[in-house]
Amino acid sequence: MTPILLRYGRHVFLRFSDGAKSRAWLRNMFQRVNARQQERGTRFTVNIGFTHHGLKALGLSQRALGSFPEAFRVGMGGRAGAVGDAGPHSPEHWEGGLGGPDIDAMAWLRTDSDQGREEATRILREEFESTGGVEIRFVQDTMALAHESGIGSEGEHFGFADPISQPPIEGADTPAYPGDGVLENDGTWRPLKPREFLLGYEDEVGPGGTMMPEPFELRVNGTYMVFRKLYQDVAAFRRYLATAARSLYGSDDQDHRDLVAAKLMGRWPSGCPLDLSPEKDDPAIAADPDRRNDFTYAGDDEGLRCPLGSHLRRSNPRATRLKRATAVRRHRLLRRGVEYGPHLEDGALEDDGIDRGLINLFIQADIERQFEFVQAEWMKGGEFMGLDPAEQDPINGVGGEGSQMSVPGAKRPFLFDLPTFVTVKGGEYLFVPGLNALAGIIEQKF
């Protein structure tokens, strides 16, 4: 079990009302945070990302602003149509002004205690008051909740261990386990090239890559972060497991409800993948980092072990034979999922009215090629897998009348009119500069 050292998070969304004062705040705040982190017993981090509107407010030149990719310039709210955020998921329903012109930056605080979180916030507020020019628009607290298995050290609200898999990066000082990277022809796995996630380096195509943004000093060691707030209707999910179990297997006992949950997700609650254990959960596999992701879906072209349309298989098809030629390695994401709100009481089938869900943070070098592609092509459709166009991701899809999912091997292998389990509540596209670039932004070098 890997412990979560900084389980308490706070996402503070900011508006810059005065460029010069905002730059002074950034300068003072990071000097103070760096000094505070040297003190004994202090454990917290502060990261900051900027919207395109925020970089403009800080005084970036028109040349630099215009050199950013279109998706980032437009922002998540403006790109809602590209990723299928419609109906109850559309920006008009989002919280706190997210996706709109009043959000210029997000400061992400991570600490090891609630007290530490308040201390980090106090530092932010004191610097606001000292310099002026910065206003808080929205605050979202998170906490990594423990999963009963301990695998991944986190348990999201639907009951699954999370996260389980992350793509390793070539040259990074982090472990690379089988199944986490790129599958080679000889059956081995290798880390991904760094510029799939970090600007200024070699990517999976080769050296060079994107020249955006300009100049090089602005982009090198920078990345793009996608913030996504997702409400989870846990009661509806639990009720549906029984309904779907009766429909698919003729029984709604606990074993069949667990099987349905695994078919929807692509993993058992422990984190064990269906492709490695299709009949029952195997916590021993989930507990072994050398085994739990070492699979390819080879030999399962029909989805008998793991449905083609399951959430996990959509998010990373691995060696699945896709109907549309796609280099899977070019669409990988570094994801950090953290929960907000308390768990719904065990066994409860009615909502208690408390807001709960998941905050997804995605890291990538190209928002359009990575996050938006996965959302629009893999999550919101079925054609790429040879499925019916009405099939969407059963966990994060729109759901409702007309939605469906095929579950090969079941007595009645189709589910129809799936409920909406997850609703988008807000999001932002953020540029996270490297430290030297951040200093350059503060000093107006770009």
Phi, psi and omega per residue, in radians:
M1 nan 2.258 3.105
T2 -1.677 2.085 -3.085
P3 -1.254 2.566 3.010
I4 -1.567 1.945 -3.069
L5 -1.437 -0.560 -3.082
L6 -2.132 1.296 -2.999
R7 -1.445 -0.360 -3.054
Y8 -1.674 2.159 -3.113
G9 -2.191 2.734 3.027
R10 -2.556 2.195 3.093
H11 -1.837 2.003 -3.062
V12 -1.916 1.992 -3.111
F13 -1.656 2.305 -2.925
L14 -2.127 2.681 2.968
R15 -2.108 2.357 3.101
F16 -1.712 1.927 -3.127
S17 -1.593 -0.234 3.132
D18 -2.585 2.058 -3.037
G19 -1.060 -0.831 -3.103
A20 -1.115 -0.762 3.132
K21 -1.184 -0.620 3.124
S22 -1.158 -0.700 3.080
R23 -1.129 -0.683 3.088
A24 -1.103 -0.697 3.096
W25 -1.073 -0.795 3.125
L26 -1.026 -0.796 -3.121
R27 -1.069 -0.874 -3.096
N28 -1.177 -0.714 -3.065
M29 -1.121 -0.786 -3.103
F30 -1.279 -0.544 3.017
Q31 -1.096 -0.729 -3.100
R32 -1.247 -0.721 3.121
V33 -1.097 -0.793 3.139
N34 -1.047 -0.717 3.108
A35 -1.167 -0.730 -3.105
R36 -1.127 -0.623 -3.094
Q37 -1.232 -0.264 3.097
Q38 -1.411 -0.243 -3.101
E39 -1.304 2.516 -3.099
R40 -1.081 2.361 3.063
G41 1.472 -0.027 -3.121
T42 -1.662 2.200 3.097
R43 -2.359 1.703 2.958
F44 -2.731 2.717 3.100
T45 -2.191 2.638 3.036
V46 -2.267 2.105 3.026
N47 -2.061 2.644 -3.131
I48 -2.365 2.413 3.049
G49 -2.228 2.650 -3.034
F50 -2.081 2.450 2.919
T51 -1.340 2.928 3.095
H52 -1.086 -0.693 3.104
H53 -1.083 -0.639 3.130
G54 -1.190 -0.696 3.085
L55 -1.106 -0.635 3.072
K56 -1.125 -0.753 -3.142
A57 -1.109 -0.501 3.130
L58 -1.415 -0.117 3.034
G59 1.724 0.323 3.044
L60 -1.060 2.583 -3.129
S61 -1.189 2.757 3.098
Q62 -1.066 -0.614 3.121
R63 -1.092 -0.812 3.133
A64 -1.164 -0.771 -3.138
L65 -1.057 -0.726 -3.114
G66 -1.267 -0.225 -3.101
S67 -1.511 -0.110 3.102
F68 -1.328 2.653 3.120
P69 -1.071 2.671 -3.060
E70 -1.023 -0.762 -3.089
A71 -0.994 -0.755 3.124
F72 -1.195 -0.709 -3.126
R73 -1.088 -0.680 -3.107
V74 -1.340 -0.672 3.136
G75 1.564 2.860 -3.066
M76 -1.083 -0.698 3.131
G77 -1.050 -0.758 3.138
G78 -1.269 -0.315 -3.129
R79 -1.784 0.270 -3.085
A80 -0.971 -0.717 -3.141
G81 -1.107 -0.556 -3.104
A82 -1.237 -0.446 -3.098
V83 -1.968 0.097 3.064
G84 1.417 0.398 3.088
D85 -1.437 1.530 -3.085
A86 -2.232 2.961 3.127
G87 1.048 -2.267 -3.112
P88 -1.161 -0.227 3.139
H89 -1.603 -0.084 -2.984
S90 -1.282 2.722 -3.058
P91 -1.003 -0.433 -3.139
E92 -1.112 -0.321 3.134
H93 -1.780 0.027 -3.044
W94 -1.281 2.724 -3.073
E95 -1.526 2.674 2.884
G96 1.078 0.352 -3.105
G97 1.325 0.163 3.132
L98 -1.048 2.440 -3.115
G99 1.453 -0.024 -3.093
G100 -1.901 -3.113 -3.034
P101 -1.319 -0.143 -3.114
D102 -1.542 -0.030 3.120
I103 -1.794 2.054 -3.118
D104 -1.883 -0.423 -3.088
A105 -2.814 2.834 3.001
M106 -2.275 2.144 2.996
A107 -1.681 2.157 -3.096
W108 -1.873 1.956 3.135
L109 -1.728 2.348 3.050
R110 -2.310 2.256 -3.094
T111 -2.434 3.053 -3.134
D112 -1.744 0.106 -3.136
S113 -2.815 2.820 3.063
D114 -1.133 -0.621 3.094
Q115 -1.089 -0.734 3.113
G116 -1.120 -0.623 3.103
R117 -1.112 -0.746 3.114
E118 -1.170 -0.612 3.110
E119 -1.131 -0.785 3.124
A120 -1.106 -0.688 3.114
T121 -1.156 -0.653 3.106
R122 -1.051 -0.712 3.112
I123 -1.077 -0.769 3.104
L124 -1.022 -0.848 -3.065
R125 -1.142 -0.690 3.128
E126 -1.084 -0.660 3.117
E127 -1.265 -0.589 3.026
F128 -0.980 -0.871 -3.072
E129 -1.155 -0.539 -3.114
S130 -1.268 -0.754 -3.044
T131 -1.749 -0.535 -2.980
G132 1.267 -3.140 3.059
G133 1.476 -0.011 -3.120
V134 -2.319 2.329 -3.130
E135 -2.261 2.476 3.062
I136 -1.459 2.247 3.133
R137 -1.846 -0.548 -3.077
F138 -2.809 2.495 3.121
V139 -2.260 2.318 3.086
Q140 -2.249 2.020 3.075
D141 -1.536 2.601 3.077
T142 -2.416 2.830 3.015
M143 -2.691 2.278 3.098
A144 -1.236 1.940 -3.084
L145 -1.507 2.496 -3.081
A146 -1.323 2.368 2.981
H147 -1.584 2.560 -3.032
E148 -1.050 -0.505 3.139
S149 -1.373 -0.373 -3.058
G150 1.412 -0.150 -3.111
I151 -1.257 2.224 -3.083
G152 1.366 -0.229 3.114
S153 1.129 0.200 -3.122
E154 -2.425 2.541 3.078
G155 -2.275 1.954 -3.138
E156 -1.325 2.977 -2.891
H157 -1.199 -0.407 3.095
F158 -1.385 -0.102 3.021
G159 1.811 0.224 -3.098
F160 -1.825 2.477 3.009
A161 -1.094 2.383 -3.030
D162 -2.787 2.299 0.015
P163 -1.580 2.793 -3.119
I164 -1.991 -0.655 -3.034
S165 -2.270 2.415 3.024
Q166 -2.414 2.407 3.101
P167 -1.201 2.236 3.094
P168 -1.322 2.685 -3.095
I169 -1.991 2.284 3.129
E170 -1.015 2.232 3.117
G171 1.578 -0.181 -3.135
A172 -1.412 2.617 -3.125
D173 -1.555 1.000 3.119
T174 -2.360 2.636 -3.116
P175 -1.178 2.539 3.077
A176 -2.030 1.940 -3.090
Y177 -1.721 2.709 3.116
P178 -0.986 2.313 3.102
G179 1.664 -0.184 -3.071
D180 -1.548 -0.324 -3.018
G181 -1.947 -2.274 -3.099
V182 -1.858 2.260 3.133
L183 -1.380 2.140 3.110
E184 -1.571 2.915 -3.099
N185 -1.108 -0.462 -3.137
D186 -1.516 0.127 3.095
G187 1.541 -0.029 3.090
T188 -1.564 2.946 -3.127
W189 -2.071 2.523 3.090
R190 -2.292 2.746 3.076
P191 -1.158 2.772 3.063
L192 -1.417 2.699 3.086
K193 -1.128 2.570 -2.988
P194 -1.093 -0.552 -3.049
R195 -1.396 0.116 2.879
E196 -1.214 -0.330 -3.088
F197 -2.304 -0.396 -3.030
L198 -2.250 2.151 -3.058
L199 -1.240 2.582 3.047
G200 1.725 0.131 -3.081
Y201 -2.256 -2.976 3.120
E202 -1.421 2.453 3.072
D203 -1.973 -2.956 -3.065
E204 -1.193 -0.274 3.064
V205 -1.497 -0.570 3.139
G206 2.498 -2.954 3.128
P207 -1.189 2.809 -3.132
G208 1.730 -1.646 3.135
G209 1.221 -2.746 -3.068
T210 -1.120 2.524 3.047
M211 -1.812 0.285 -3.108
M212 -1.926 2.432 -0.135
P213 -1.433 2.960 3.067
E214 -1.853 2.582 -0.018
P215 -1.405 3.124 -3.128
F216 -0.966 -0.695 -3.096
E217 -1.105 -0.424 3.111
L218 -1.346 -0.653 -3.054
R219 -1.590 -0.507 -3.008
V220 -1.041 2.321 -3.107
N221 1.200 0.154 3.042
G222 -1.609 2.984 3.112
T223 -2.714 2.998 3.055
Y224 -1.943 2.286 3.081
M225 -1.949 2.301 3.014
V226 -1.817 2.114 3.057
F227 -1.726 2.283 -3.079
R228 -2.449 2.065 3.089
K229 -1.731 2.177 -3.066
L230 -2.181 2.086 3.026
Y231 -1.389 2.381 3.126
Q232 -1.977 2.158 3.081
D233 -1.563 1.501 -3.011
V234 -1.176 -0.714 -3.130
A235 -1.080 -0.768 3.121
A236 -1.092 -0.690 3.125
F237 -1.101 -0.798 -3.131
R238 -1.118 -0.749 3.134
R239 -1.093 -0.691 -3.068
Y240 -1.195 -0.516 3.123
L241 -1.011 -0.718 3.110
A242 -1.194 -0.770 3.128
T243 -1.049 -0.830 -3.108
A244 -1.192 -0.626 3.127
A245 -1.099 -0.728 3.093
R246 -1.125 -0.714 -3.111
S247 -1.187 -0.770 -3.057
L248 -1.407 -0.705 -2.946
Y249 -2.161 -0.080 3.123
G250 1.352 0.198 -3.140
S251 -2.618 2.457 3.093
D252 -2.004 0.509 3.068
D253 -1.199 2.994 -3.016
Q254 -1.051 -0.696 -3.129
D255 -1.071 -0.718 -3.123
H256 -1.309 -0.569 3.045
R257 -1.128 -0.710 3.097
D258 -1.127 -0.665 3.124
L259 -1.128 -0.729 3.097
V260 -1.077 -0.786 3.121
A261 -1.005 -0.740 3.133
A262 -1.167 -0.669 3.123
K263 -1.140 -0.657 3.110
L264 -1.191 -0.742 -3.032
M265 -1.505 -0.646 -3.039
G266 1.706 -0.135 3.039
R267 -2.354 2.709 2.959
W268 -1.327 2.840 -3.127
P269 -0.938 -0.558 3.139
S270 -1.191 -0.347 -3.030
G271 1.895 -0.127 3.104
C272 -1.178 2.220 -3.105
P273 -1.306 2.523 3.079
L274 -1.030 -0.615 -3.087
D275 -1.082 -0.470 3.123
L276 -1.663 -0.419 -3.129
S277 -2.567 1.409 -3.000
P278 -1.312 -0.307 -3.024
E279 -1.702 -0.566 -3.093
K280 -2.690 2.781 3.109
D281 -1.160 2.527 3.100
D282 -2.349 1.528 -3.108
P283 -1.014 -0.434 3.134
A284 -1.141 -0.671 3.069
I285 -1.149 -0.778 -3.117
A286 -1.062 -0.555 -3.083
A287 -1.407 -0.169 -3.059
D288 -1.827 1.853 -3.103
P289 -1.106 -0.336 3.102
D290 -1.462 -0.142 -3.099
R291 -2.065 -0.595 -2.876
R292 -1.199 -0.269 3.081
N293 -2.139 0.142 -3.089
D294 -1.527 1.264 3.119
F295 -2.615 2.836 -3.040
T296 -2.324 -0.158 -2.981
Y297 1.256 0.164 3.103
A298 -1.069 2.387 -3.135
G299 1.396 0.101 3.132
D300 -2.145 0.830 -3.077
D301 -1.122 -0.421 -3.138
E302 -1.598 -0.184 -3.138
G303 1.401 0.473 3.131
L304 -1.226 -0.671 3.087
R305 -1.382 -0.901 -3.134
C306 -2.294 2.055 -3.108
P307 -0.914 2.447 3.132
L308 -1.005 -0.595 -3.060
G309 -1.604 0.147 3.141
S310 -1.159 2.748 -3.072
H311 -1.021 -0.827 -3.085
L312 -1.121 -0.751 -3.085
R313 -1.213 -0.572 3.070
R314 -1.183 -0.741 -3.040
S315 -1.230 -0.420 3.064
N316 -2.689 1.595 -3.062
P317 -1.171 -0.209 3.136
R318 0.956 -2.115 -3.096
A319 -1.702 0.282 3.074
T320 -0.985 2.426 3.107
R321 -1.343 1.800 -3.101
L322 -1.497 2.575 3.136
K323 -1.345 -0.371 3.076
R324 -1.983 2.179 -3.101
A325 -1.005 2.081 -3.070
T326 -2.528 2.298 3.019
A327 -1.504 1.714 -3.045
V328 -0.951 -0.625 -3.082
R329 -1.111 -0.301 -3.125
R330 -1.543 0.019 -3.073
H331 -2.232 0.458 3.133
R332 -1.454 2.691 -3.123
L333 -2.318 2.442 2.885
L334 -1.489 2.142 -3.051
R335 -2.143 2.385 2.991
R336 -2.129 1.989 3.118
G337 -1.854 2.198 3.099
V338 -2.291 2.593 -3.006
E339 -1.658 2.686 2.944
Y340 -2.258 2.595 -3.117
G341 1.425 2.706 -3.125
P342 -1.355 2.765 3.046
H343 -1.096 2.506 2.963
L344 -1.188 2.472 -3.120
E345 -0.890 2.402 3.142
D346 -0.937 2.293 3.089
G347 1.451 -0.194 -3.122
A348 -1.161 2.339 -3.133
L349 -1.970 0.026 3.082
E350 -2.108 2.494 -3.120
D351 -1.185 2.484 -3.135
D352 -1.704 0.074 3.095
G353 1.437 0.027 3.139
I354 -1.593 2.337 3.132
D355 -1.251 2.248 3.111
R356 -2.629 2.687 3.133
G357 2.988 -2.640 -2.993
L358 -2.299 2.397 2.959
I359 -1.814 2.032 3.073
N360 -1.730 2.284 3.042
L361 -2.076 2.022 -3.111
F362 -1.906 2.329 3.101
I363 -1.937 2.321 3.126
Q364 -2.818 2.915 3.097
A365 -1.637 -0.301 -3.066
D366 -2.507 1.814 -3.076
I367 -1.043 -0.765 -3.076
E368 -1.180 -0.781 -3.085
R369 -1.291 -0.484 -3.055
Q370 -1.838 -1.387 -3.065
F371 -1.031 -0.913 -3.050
E372 -1.156 -0.652 3.105
F373 -1.091 -0.832 -3.122
V374 -1.066 -0.750 -3.131
Q375 -1.137 -0.862 -3.014
A376 -1.374 -0.724 -3.017
E377 -1.568 -0.774 -3.033
W378 -1.645 -0.631 -3.079
M379 -1.545 -0.629 -2.976
K380 -1.779 0.172 3.129
G381 -2.576 3.026 3.128
G382 -2.191 -0.206 -3.023
E383 -1.078 -0.592 -3.075
F384 -1.105 -0.393 3.102
M385 -1.759 -0.007 -3.036
G386 1.424 0.316 3.126
L387 -1.617 2.966 3.061
D388 -1.090 2.464 3.124
P389 -1.003 -0.382 -3.138
A390 -1.328 -0.210 -3.140
E391 -1.379 2.179 3.016
Q392 -2.125 3.036 3.050
D393 -0.962 2.128 -3.072
P394 -1.201 -0.339 3.138
I395 -1.573 -0.912 -3.034
N396 -1.827 0.060 -3.121
G397 -1.273 2.995 -3.109
V398 -1.157 -0.655 -3.128
G399 1.225 -2.954 3.117
G400 1.610 -3.005 -3.087
E401 -1.027 2.303 3.132
G402 1.645 -0.275 3.112
S403 -1.301 2.710 -3.130
Q404 -2.763 2.904 3.059
M405 -2.628 2.370 3.080
S406 -1.654 2.380 -3.126
V407 -2.248 1.420 -3.104
P408 -0.983 2.459 3.133
G409 1.701 -0.316 3.094
A410 -1.342 2.792 3.129
K411 -1.059 -0.736 3.036
R412 -2.147 1.664 -2.832
P413 -1.433 0.553 3.093
F414 -2.425 2.481 2.962
L415 -1.971 2.414 -3.114
F416 -2.187 2.651 3.058
D417 0.912 0.960 3.119
L418 -1.144 2.478 3.063
P419 -1.157 2.867 2.995
T420 -1.529 1.974 -3.111
F421 -1.600 -0.468 -3.029
V422 -2.263 2.321 3.121
T423 -2.168 2.272 3.105
V424 -1.241 2.228 -3.136
K425 -1.938 -0.047 3.106
G426 2.741 2.904 3.106
G427 -3.099 2.904 3.116
E428 -2.613 2.616 2.917
Y429 -1.744 2.209 -3.026
L430 -2.242 2.436 2.987
F431 -1.693 2.152 3.130
V432 -1.891 1.795 -3.073
P433 -1.333 2.731 2.952
G434 -1.148 2.925 -3.056
L435 -1.075 -0.736 3.132
N436 -1.166 -0.670 3.107
A437 -1.169 -0.664 3.091
L438 -1.066 -0.749 3.085
A439 -1.084 -0.668 3.111
G440 -1.162 -0.639 3.078
I441 -1.118 -0.781 -3.139
I442 -1.072 -0.676 -3.093
E443 -1.595 0.134 3.096
Q444 1.015 0.781 3.100
K445 -1.484 -0.180 -3.101
F446 -2.007 nan nan
